[in-house]
Amino acid sequence: MPIASITDFFKEIIRDLHTSLYLALGGSADEESIDWSSQAVELASTGIKILILLAVLGFFYWLAIYILKQSRTKLRLNERRAKIVRSILRYIWIVASLIAIMSQINFEPETIKATAKASTWAGIYYVLWASSGQIIHRILQHYGLNASIEQLLQNILSVLLLVLGLASVMAQFGFDIVSLVAGLGIVGLAVGFAAQSTLANFIAGITILLEQSFQVGDWIHINENEGRVVLIALRTTHILTRDNITIIIPNSNVASSEVTNLTSKNFIRFDISVRIAFEDDIETARQAILQVLADTEMVLNRPETSASVAEVGEYGVFFIVRFWVKPAAVARIPKIKEKLREDIKRAFDKANISTPYPHMRLLMPKDVDYPIATKPFATTTQVISEKVVSEKVSLTKSDE
């Protein structure tokens, strides 16, 4: 290809770009020649008008903010309400500035009108979204519902306001909202079939929040997991265990499982087991146990504690010790039980009450020939076999 042809090709591209830029700046396609000087004057004039309009709007915005600050005490506006008013004024200033700019750069009047309507609808939905949390909070406080329901309703209302606001804004620019909603419905149906487990968890989460069988802050036992409920989301429930581990359980599993709520009442009863020897006095042991319970800070005096004989077993007399605690102490129950066992052991030692270990005693009849005996035994030979924790057995035979 000749060099002249290549040069003409690039010149044509540059000429087209030059013309396109001129037309973009407001020039006319009917003009025989491009008059950059007149176009520059017109552009400078437009820029000056825009700056004047923005300066006027900025002055009114500053004046409104100044009046708000000076009149805040008279109007009895708290920090939150004043912040909302400032946000509304800022939004009005930004929309007015945008419309002023559009009116000076040859936008179609219908486009400017549609932008103004869309901005108005967007502002209304923003105010509704900003105030929805406070409104829901007051309604739930009036009816005595918990914070989990509040979070659920706020999330649903936020999504609803977002969808309606987007539809209202798009409707101002000529979009067919009915067709759009129908299309979203079909897409939602397809997504629902593709994510059945997520949808099941979502429905189960709503059911849990509405039934209020347990709330955030309750101590529950579920599927061999025990801990405090820290979050009930729309898909999962979060439980914080005593080991500071967060367990995340799908809501569908929670809804289909047996859940034990340990803190649903004002106090909860727990128990431990201790034992004493057959020879020790039961009443003395009971008084020692009850004194330990009375001296323990976490144990309630009402309802009354108890220490009763649960079983006269093979290795001693077994006591069942029952005590009550507040819901706040449930998280510390293992440590409370451990401390009670230690204190009861010390109280038994002071009262000379022994804690027996598993043992077995064998009594041998008299006048029995022992083939391996090298000398006569006593008339009654006693063999004592004691089984200790290490499973060792010692046999003791005594001569006459």
Secondary structure, 3 states (H helix, E strand, C coil): CCHHHHHHHHHHHHHHHHHHHHHHCCCCCCCCCCCHHHHHHHHHHHHHHHHHHHHHHHHHHHHHHHHHHHHHHHHCCCHHHHHHHHHHHHHHHHHHHHHHHHHHCCCCHHHHHHHHHHHHHHHHHHHHHHHHHHHHHHHHHHHCCCHHHHHHHHHHHHHHHHHHHHHHHHHCCCCCHHHHHHHHHHHHHHHHHHCHHHHHHHHHHHHHHHHCCCCCCCEEEECCEEEEEEEECCCEEEEECCCCCEEEEEHHHHHCCCEEECCCCCCEEEEEEEEECCCCCHHHHHHHHHHHHHHCCCCCCCCCCEEEEEEECCCCEEEEEEEEECHHHHHHHHHHHHHHHHHHHHHHHHCCCCCCCCCEEEECCCCCCCCCCCCCCCCCCEEEEEECCCCCEEEECCCC
